[in-house]
Amino acid sequence: MIFARSLAKKTVLLSDGTVVGTVYNITVDLKTGTLLEILVRPQSNIPALERQNGFYVIPFEAVKSIADYIVIDSRMLRKV
């Protein structure tokens, strides 16, 4: 089980080790409690990531692991 508050301000990395940025916020389905997206404050420019209002929007299904860092599976990202 993952608590949303444990994700706050964690560093987000791509699976190749590229630093994406830090968690700014998360989007949750309030009916099911499912995490939908992570909003990341960018630290570098990554063209494969969707940006909205200056933040990267990463679908939660792209998350590969959560520990000291949040690791994103680059193959799961959608390019806009």
C-alpha positions as CSV (number, residue, x, y, z in Angstrom):
1,M,0.0,0.0,0.0
2,I,1.3,3.5,-0.9
3,F,0.2,6.6,0.9
4,A,-0.1,9.7,-1.3
5,R,1.7,11.8,1.3
6,S,4.8,9.5,1.1
7,L,5.2,10.6,-2.6
8,A,5.4,14.3,-1.8
9,K,8.6,16.0,-3.1
10,K,10.2,12.7,-4.1
11,T,12.6,12.9,-7.0
12,V,11.3,11.3,-10.2
13,L,13.7,9.4,-12.6
14,L,13.3,7.8,-15.9
15,S,14.4,4.1,-16.0
16,D,17.7,5.2,-17.7
17,G,18.5,7.3,-14.6
18,T,17.6,10.7,-16.2
19,V,16.2,13.1,-13.5
20,V,12.8,14.3,-14.5
21,G,12.1,16.5,-11.5
22,T,10.2,16.4,-8.2
23,V,6.6,15.4,-7.4
24,Y,4.4,18.5,-7.2
25,N,1.0,16.8,-6.9
26,I,-1.0,13.7,-7.7
27,T,-4.4,13.1,-9.3
28,V,-6.6,10.5,-7.6
29,D,-9.9,9.0,-8.6
30,L,-11.9,9.9,-5.4
31,K,-14.4,7.1,-5.9
32,T,-11.9,4.3,-6.1
33,G,-8.8,5.8,-4.5
34,T,-6.8,4.9,-7.5
35,L,-3.7,7.1,-8.3
36,L,-4.1,8.3,-11.9
37,E,-1.3,10.8,-12.6
38,I,1.7,12.4,-11.0
39,L,2.4,16.0,-11.7
40,V,6.1,16.7,-11.7
41,R,8.0,20.0,-11.4
42,P,10.5,19.7,-14.2
43,Q,14.2,19.7,-13.6
44,S,15.1,18.9,-17.2
45,N,13.6,19.0,-20.6
46,I,12.2,15.7,-21.7
47,P,10.3,15.8,-25.0
48,A,8.6,12.5,-24.5
49,L,6.7,13.8,-21.5
50,E,3.4,15.6,-21.7
51,R,3.4,19.1,-20.2
52,Q,0.4,21.0,-18.8
53,N,0.7,24.4,-17.1
54,G,4.5,23.9,-16.8
55,F,4.3,20.5,-15.1
56,Y,5.0,17.0,-16.5
57,V,1.9,14.8,-16.4
58,I,2.9,11.2,-15.9
59,P,0.3,8.4,-15.9
60,F,0.6,6.4,-12.7
61,E,0.7,3.1,-14.7
62,A,4.1,4.2,-16.0
63,V,5.6,4.1,-12.5
64,K,8.0,1.2,-12.3
65,S,9.0,1.5,-8.6
66,I,8.8,3.7,-5.6
67,A,11.5,3.8,-2.9
68,D,13.9,6.7,-2.3
69,Y,13.0,7.8,-5.8
70,I,10.1,7.3,-8.2
71,V,11.3,5.4,-11.3
72,I,9.2,5.8,-14.5
73,D,9.3,3.2,-17.2
74,S,10.2,5.3,-20.3
75,R,8.4,2.8,-22.6
76,M,5.1,3.5,-20.9
77,L,5.1,7.2,-21.6
78,R,2.8,8.7,-24.1
79,K,4.2,11.4,-26.4
80,V,1.9,14.4,-27.1
